[in-house]
Amino acid sequence: MWLMLIAAAIADAPPKPKPHPLGELECVPVSIIAGKPIPDSLLLMGRAGCNAEVVPKSELATLYSIEAWADRIESEYRLDIRALEMEIEFHEGRNNSIPWGDRPEVQRWFGRLDVIIPVAIGIIVAGVLASSK
């Protein structure tokens, strides 16, 4: 059942956002290793000109759009999941609280009495009629 729910959620889910392209003032991802000189791609007139950004803004924008996408999916399917949980709780509670008269063993005894009582009444009536003649 859960696999069907997940498959339905994936099938109707809004599309995942695409990564944002690098902006013209953003740093190109490079490795800075301790004890080695700063790569030339980060130098601007002999100084590091990257404004000390560790993560490019385009990556942050992508992460924020993925987070918004996840929130949208969660809010879209929150009601469906809650409705399924309520249905499961209802059926679990229903199985545990069967009324006494609706239990199978009680129904069997009612069926037996439905046969025994008319037969007993018939025997008594036949005995009374036979003794009165």
N, C-alpha and C positions, 0 to 999 in steps of 0.2 A: 504494500500500500504506500509506504514512504517513497519507494522508487517511482511510483506513478506520480506522486505529488511533486517530486523533484523534477521529473521529466516534463510535467505540465508547466512548472514554474520556469524551466529553462526555455521551453518552446515559446511561451508568451512574453518572456522577459524583454525589457527594452534593450537595445543594442549597447554593448559595452563601449565606453568612449575611447576614441583613438588618441595616441600620444600627441602632445603638442610639439610642433617643430621648434628648434632652437631659435631664439631671437638674435638679432644682429649684435647686441651688446653682451650676450651671455658668453660664459667661458666654455671652451671646448673641454670635455672630460680628459684630464691628464693625471698621471700619477706623480705625486710629490713624495720623494723618498728622503728620509733624514740623512744628512751628510752629503747629499748630492746637490748640485746647483739647480735652481728653479728652471724649468723648461722655457725655451725662448718664446714659445707661443703665449706664455703668461706675462712676458715682460713688455712694458711700455716705457720707452726712454730709460731703460735700465732698472726700472722698478716694477714690482708686480702690480699690474693694472686690472686685476680681476675683482676689486672691491671685496675681497675675502669671502665670496659666496662659495660655500662648499657644495651646495646642490643647485644646479641651474633652475631658474624660475620656470622653465618649460616643464621640468620634471615635477615641480611642486604643483603647477597648474594641472598636470595629468593626474597626480595623486588626489587633488581636491575634486576633480571631475569624477574620478572613480569612487571617491567617498560619497559624493552626491548621488551617483548612480546606485550605489549599494543602499543608501537611505531610501531612495525612491522605490527600489524593489522590495525592501523590507516593509515599507508602509503599504505597498500595493497588495502584498500577500499576507499581511498580519491578520486581516479579517478572515481570510480563507483558513489559515492555520488555526485560529481561535475557534472557528465554527467546527472544524474537524475534531479538535480537542473536546469541545462541548458534546459533540455527537458520541464520541468514544466514552466519555464519562456517563452519558445518559444510558448507553447500552450496557455498560458495566454495572451500573446501579440497578438497572432493570432486571438483569439476570439474578441478582442477589435478593431481590425483594418480590418474588412471585407470591401472590396471595395464596392463603392456605387452600382454598377450594379449587385453585387452578393447578395445583401440583399433580403430577402424573399418578402418584400412588393413591392420592385421595380420589382422583377421577376413576381409577380402577375399582375402588370400593363402592363408589356411587353406581357404577355399572353393574357390579355384582348385586347390590341391593335392588336395582331396577329389575333384575330378573327374579331374585329370591322373594320379594314382597308379593308380586302378583301370583307367583306359583303357590305361596303359602296361603294367600287369600282364596285361591281356587280350590285348594285341598280342604280348607275349613268349610267353605260353602258347600262343596260336594259331600263332605261328612255330615253337615247339618241336614242337607236335603235327603240323604240316604237314611238317616236316623228318623226323620219325620214321617216316612212312608210306612 
